[in-house]
Amino acid sequence: METQRLKNIAIVILLLLNACLLLLLGYQHFQSRWAQADAREELRSLYAANQLTLSAQADLDQEPLSPLSLLRHSGTEQAIASSLLGGSTSALSQGGGIYSYAGEHGTIRFRSGGGFDGTGLTVPVEDIPRFFRQFCQTFGYAGAQVQAEGGAGTASAVQEVAGVPVSGCAVSMEFEDGLLTAVTGAHVSLEDALPESAEQLGCITALVRFLDYRNASGTACSEVRSIRCIYELPGGAGALRLVPMWQVETDTYTYFIDCSNGEVTRR
């Protein structure tokens, strides 16, 4: 009897401890929410004091993306080349990280940094918009822009990863006399992608950095219309990776803020 009573007391104590922990977690959660709300109001007041409008539609609670380490995948490269050239292709290493994929209607070259190109192509294309949109759907490009008439024209789009665009990862095609004649672009594969555990600049901090940049550089803009976190494919040599950037749309230009160091650039 005494043992059963002690067990009941122990269970009650454990339940009370769990309840206390839940209350503590709830308090910390609401405290964080209140702090975030205060930070938003302070930021808007700071912008107003500097005669810069911050759109009410700008989502200030966004979380930054994580950097991604990537691997090169020759299978994806060959699939892209085969899709563009309209048939099977053979691969050949040209050294320096460059691979060429040759088919009946031309050759597509891929570099280690994700870039690819092909010129002097003779790929028959009956329906340019359909051909381009099918390519985009297969390989993850979005925002297709096609200007074509009478078998000639241009088309372009940007690759998306995790639902956001990748700056520096676009594709452009040229068509003449019903033929795809040239293509240039870049593509990355998410197969075996690994997120990097590095602290990234938050949305509010990024907007403070932008305000400092605007005041120091004398940049002419009066409104920040939107902000979102996107990926960028860095150019040059080095490991293949995607780095997160805050993209700030103003009433004049688009700016990018590096999530790792806060550097602001205009594109």
C-alpha positions in Angstrom: 0.0 0.0 0.0 2.8 2.3 1.0 4.6 1.5 -2.3 1.6 2.3 -4.4 1.2 5.6 -2.6 4.9 6.5 -3.3 4.4 5.7 -7.0 1.4 8.0 -7.2 3.3 10.8 -5.5 6.2 10.3 -8.0 3.8 10.4 -11.0 2.2 13.6 -9.7 5.6 15.2 -9.2 6.6 14.3 -12.8 3.4 15.7 -14.2 4.0 18.9 -12.3 7.5 19.1 -13.6 6.3 18.6 -17.2 3.7 21.3 -16.7 6.3 23.7 -15.4 8.5 23.0 -18.4 5.7 23.6 -20.8 4.8 26.9 -19.1 8.5 27.9 -19.3 8.7 27.0 -23.0 5.5 28.9 -23.7 6.7 31.9 -21.8 10.0 31.9 -23.8 8.1 31.5 -27.1 5.8 34.5 -26.3 8.8 36.5 -25.1 10.6 35.8 -28.4 7.4 36.9 -30.3 7.2 40.1 -28.3 10.9 40.9 -28.9 10.4 40.3 -32.6 7.4 42.6 -32.7 9.4 45.3 -30.9 12.3 44.9 -33.4 9.9 45.3 -36.3 8.4 48.5 -34.9 11.9 49.9 -34.1 13.0 49.1 -37.7 10.0 50.9 -39.2 10.6 53.9 -37.0 14.2 54.0 -38.0 13.3 53.9 -41.7 10.7 56.7 -41.2 13.3 58.8 -39.4 15.6 58.4 -42.5 12.8 59.4 -45.0 12.7 55.8 -46.4 9.4 54.0 -46.7 9.3 50.3 -45.7 6.4 48.6 -47.4 3.8 47.2 -45.1 3.8 44.1 -47.3 7.4 43.3 -46.6 7.6 40.1 -44.5 10.1 40.9 -41.7 9.7 37.6 -40.0 11.4 35.6 -42.8 14.2 33.2 -41.8 17.4 33.2 -43.8 18.3 30.2 -45.9 21.2 27.9 -45.2 24.2 27.7 -47.5 24.4 24.5 -49.5 27.4 22.5 -50.5 26.9 20.8 -53.8 28.4 18.1 -55.9 28.8 18.0 -59.7 26.7 15.3 -61.4 27.7 14.3 -64.9 24.4 12.4 -65.3 22.4 15.6 -64.9 24.7 17.4 -67.3 24.3 14.7 -70.0 20.5 14.7 -69.5 20.5 18.5 -70.1 22.7 18.1 -73.2 20.6 15.3 -74.6 17.4 17.3 -74.0 18.8 20.3 -75.8 20.3 18.4 -78.7 17.3 16.2 -79.2 19.0 12.8 -78.9 21.7 10.8 -77.2 25.1 12.3 -76.6 28.6 11.1 -76.0 30.8 12.7 -73.2 34.4 13.8 -73.5 36.6 15.4 -70.9 38.5 18.4 -72.3 40.5 19.0 -69.1 40.3 21.8 -66.6 37.0 20.6 -65.4 35.3 21.0 -68.8 33.2 18.2 -70.3 31.7 18.3 -73.8 28.6 16.3 -74.7 28.3 15.8 -78.5 25.2 14.8 -80.5 23.9 14.8 -84.0 23.1 18.6 -83.9 26.0 20.0 -82.0 27.9 20.1 -78.8 27.2 21.4 -75.3 30.1 22.2 -72.9 29.8 22.1 -69.1 32.3 23.7 -66.7 32.9 22.7 -63.1 31.2 25.8 -61.7 27.8 24.8 -63.3 28.0 26.9 -66.4 27.2 25.5 -69.8 27.0 26.7 -73.4 26.6 25.6 -77.0 27.0 27.6 -80.3 26.5 26.7 -83.9 23.7 24.3 -83.0 21.3 22.9 -85.6 18.5 21.4 -83.5 15.1 21.4 -85.2 12.4 23.0 -83.1 8.8 23.0 -84.3 7.2 24.9 -81.4 9.6 27.2 -79.6 7.5 28.1 -76.5 6.6 24.4 -76.0 10.2 23.3 -76.4 11.5 25.8 -73.9 8.8 25.4 -71.3 9.2 21.6 -71.4 13.0 22.1 -70.8 12.3 24.4 -67.9 9.8 22.1 -66.3 12.2 19.1 -66.6 15.2 20.9 -65.1 13.7 23.2 -62.6 13.7 26.6 -64.3 10.9 29.2 -63.7 9.8 32.6 -65.0 10.1 31.6 -68.6 10.2 34.6 -71.0 9.8 33.7 -74.7 9.8 36.0 -77.6 9.4 34.0 -80.8 7.8 34.4 -84.2 8.2 32.5 -87.4 10.7 30.0 -86.1 13.0 32.7 -84.7 13.4 34.4 -81.3 14.9 34.1 -77.8 13.9 32.5 -74.5 15.2 32.8 -71.0 14.4 31.6 -67.4 16.0 31.2 -64.0 16.6 28.0 -62.1 14.8 27.7 -58.7 16.0 25.7 -55.7 13.8 25.1 -52.7 11.2 27.4 -54.2 13.5 30.4 -54.6 15.4 31.7 -57.6 19.2 31.2 -57.9 21.0 34.3 -59.0 23.6 33.4 -61.6 21.8 30.2 -62.6 19.8 31.1 -65.7 19.4 29.7 -69.2 19.1 31.6 -72.5 18.4 30.2 -75.9 18.5 31.6 -79.4 16.4 30.3 -82.4 16.7 31.0 -86.1 14.8 29.4 -89.1 13.2 26.8 -86.9 16.5 25.8 -85.3 17.9 26.1 -81.8 21.3 27.7 -82.7 22.7 28.8 -79.3 22.3 28.2 -75.6 24.1 29.5 -72.5 23.4 29.2 -68.9 24.1 27.4 -65.6 22.6 24.6 -63.6 23.1 23.0 -60.2 21.9 19.7 -58.9 20.5 19.2 -55.4 21.4 15.5 -55.4 23.7 15.0 -52.4 23.4 18.6 -51.4 24.5 19.3 -47.7 23.4 22.3 -45.7 26.2 24.2 -44.0 25.9 25.1 -40.3 26.9 28.8 -40.4 25.1 31.7 -38.8 23.3 33.9 -41.3 22.1 37.5 -41.3 18.4 37.8 -40.3 15.9 39.8 -42.2 15.7 42.8 -39.8 19.5 43.0 -39.5 19.8 42.9 -43.3 17.5 45.8 -43.6 19.5 47.8 -41.1 22.6 47.1 -43.1 20.8 48.3 -46.3 19.8 51.5 -44.5 23.4 52.1 -43.5 24.6 51.4 -47.0 22.0 53.8 -48.5 22.9 56.6 -46.2 26.7 56.1 -46.6 26.6 55.8 -50.4 23.9 58.4 -51.1 21.9 55.9 -53.0 18.7 57.4 -54.5 15.7 55.5 -53.4 12.7 56.4 -51.3 11.0 53.0 -50.7 11.8 49.4 -50.0 9.1 47.5 -51.7 10.0 43.9 -50.8 12.7 41.6 -49.3 13.2 37.9 -49.7 16.0 35.4 -49.2 17.3 33.8 -52.4 20.3 31.7 -53.4 23.3 32.8 -55.5 25.7 30.6 -57.4 29.1 32.3 -56.9 31.3 32.6 -60.0 34.9 31.7 -60.3 36.9 28.7 -59.0 36.3 27.0 -55.7 33.9 24.5 -54.2 30.4 24.3 -55.8 27.9 25.8 -53.4 24.9 28.0 -53.1 25.0 31.0 -50.8 21.9 32.8 -49.4 21.4 36.5 -50.2 18.7 38.9 -49.1 17.2 40.5 -52.3 15.9 44.0 -51.6 13.6 45.6 -54.2 13.4 49.4 -54.1 11.7 52.0 -56.2 14.9 52.4 -58.2 17.2 49.3 -58.1 17.5 45.8 -56.8 20.1 45.2 -54.1 21.6 42.0 -52.7 22.9 41.6 -49.1 25.2 38.7 -48.4 23.8 36.6 -45.5 27.2 35.7 -44.2 28.9 39.1 -44.0 26.3 41.8 -44.7 28.0 43.1 -47.8 25.5 45.1 -50.0 25.7 45.1 -53.8 23.6 46.5 -56.6 22.8 44.4 -59.7 
